[in-house]
Amino acid sequence: MQKITLGKTGLVMNKNGFGALPVQRVSKRDAVYLLQKAFYYGINYFDTARMYTDSEEKIGAAFEYIREKIIISTKTAAKDVESFWTELEMSLKNLRTDFIDIYQFHNPAFCPKPGDGSGLYEAMEEAKKQGKIKHIGITNHRYSVAEEAVESGLYETVQFPFSYLAGEREKKIVDMCKEKNIGFIAMKALSGGLITNSALAYAYMSGFGHVEPIWGIQREEELDEFLSYQENPPVLTDGMKEEIEKEKKELAGDFCRGCGYCMPCPAGIEINNCARMSLLLRRAPKERYLEAEWQEKMKKIEECLHCGKCKGKCPYGLDTPKLLEKNYEDYKTFL
């Protein structure tokens, strides 16, 4: 079983991290079963966020009595000090714990620092002083914020999208973290569902000894896939490397990563999936995306207000209204 030490935090964790965003979509009973099975088979790191509806509550229900045996990270999207403390206390209550191992700023538009006027970083330091959090982290989808966070030396962990589809700028952030002994947590390790070969994804991540990937897990068969790699880890072969290059060429250019920071849409469009429908149809079993439910979701694109709010919030600078239109026209050719 491959393990890593997460940078200067000193936390030792299974190379398989459990991304708990998807457990908000299943019943509490099923979520607790999944989480406890993951722990039983060696996974000891679980990542969630205050924003993920009841995900924290499900983790609390699963692990209240074995808290000292697991590592939990969660996130706050607070924009002021009062909200920071409210969210922290709520997370502690939901997780049924006295402390959080890694507390992360959740995709802020800027890099919080002491003296910046927001008071947010000072609140993090005070929470750490009080023992309510052990380590300070940050998550982001913006290159500039992630790079600034690494360079600042203020953060013990950085969570950023990283997969075998990553470009040079993402790899630069990974390398910067290694140089400064900052824990790098890889979100979107399956690129929001565009990567369908989990063995290839796992083998690629194994080549980065300081990177901790978190796999978004919702179903038992998904969990079983990653658990199987612990005993029989896939090795990155020349054939696999060729497949990666082929995939990178196919997905070259601007495409929606499905991060969801463009949401909510005032017209009710599920932008984070509809804007990448062409890729989903070609890279995953397409039958489910052609069902009535998805036809209705795609038809919603006709109601786009062209308000530009989604475009303004996209951390990748994509022209989302244009992407929606393009994907809708393509989608209709499959019906």
Residue, then its C-alpha position, 0 to 999 in steps of 0.5 A: m500500500q503506497k503512502i505519502t507524507l503530506g509536505k510539512t504537515g507531517l501527515v502520513m496518508n494512503k495514496n488513495g484520498f477519499g473525495a467526499l463531495p459525491v457522498q452528498r448525493v447518496s443516502k446517509r446509510d449508503a454514505v456511512y457504509l462507503l466511508q467506513k469500508a474505505f477506512y477498513y481497507g486502508i484509506n485514512y484521508f477524507d476531504t470535504a467542505r462546508m459547501y458540500t451540503d451534508s457531506e460533513e455530517k455523513i463523515g461525522a456519523a461514520f467516524e465519530y468513534i475512530r476520529e484519531k485514526i483518520i485525517i480530515s480536511t474541510k473548507t470554508a468559503a467565508k469572506d469575512v471573519e464573522s462567517f469564518w468562525t460561524e463556518l468553522e464551528m458548524s464544521l466541527k459540529n457536523l464532523r463530531t470532532d474537536f479539531i480539523d486536521i487541514y482547514q482550507f480556504h475554499n477557492p478564494a478569488f485572492c490569496p488571504k495573507p496577514g494584513d490584507g484587510s480581510g482578517l481571514y488569515e489571522a482568523m486561521e492563525e487564531a483557530k490553529k492557536q486554539g487547537k481547532i485546526k492543525h494545518i492551514g491550507i488553500t484550494n483554488h482553480r486559479y493559477s495566479v492564486a495557487e502560485e501566490a499561495v505557494e510563494s507566500g510560504l503561509y500555507e502547509t497545503v495547496q489543493f489544485p486540479f491535477s491529472y494526466l491531462a495537466g499542462e505545464r503550468e499545473k506541473k509547475i505548481v506541483d514542482m513548486c510545492k515539492e521544492k517548498n515542502i508544501g503538501f499538494i492535494a490533487m483535485k479533479a484527478l479524473s478531470g471531472g469525469l472526462i478520464t474514464n481509465s482509473a488505472l491509468a490515472y492511478a499509475y500516473m499519480s504514482g509517479f508523484g511521490h509528494v502528491e495526494p490525489i482525492w478520488g470523488i467516490q459515490r458508488e461502491e464499485e468506484l471505491d472497489e476500483f481504487l482499493s484494488y490498486q492498493e494491492n496490485p498497483p498499475v505501473l505506467t508502461d510505454g503503452m500507457k504513456e502513449e494513451i496519455e498523449k493521445e488523450k491530451k491531444e484529444l482534449a487540447g484547447d479550451f474545454c469545461r472542467g466541470c468545476g461548477y464555479c459558474m453556478p448557479c445559473p439564473a436561467g437554471i442551466e446546469i452549465n458545469n455538465c451541459a458545457r462539456m456534453s460533447l466530451l461526455l458523449r464521446r468519452a463515457p457511455k452515452e445512453r444515460y446522457l440521451e435520456a429524457e432527463w438530460q434532453e430537458k437539461m440541454k434544452k434549457i440552453e435555449e433559455c440562456l439570458h446571455c448575462g455573462k455571469c458564468k463567463g465572469k466567474c469561470p476560473y479558466g476564462l472560458d466563454t461559457p455561453k458560446l460553449l453551451e451553444k456549441n455543445y447543444e448543437d452537437y448534442k442534437t445530432f445524437l438524438 
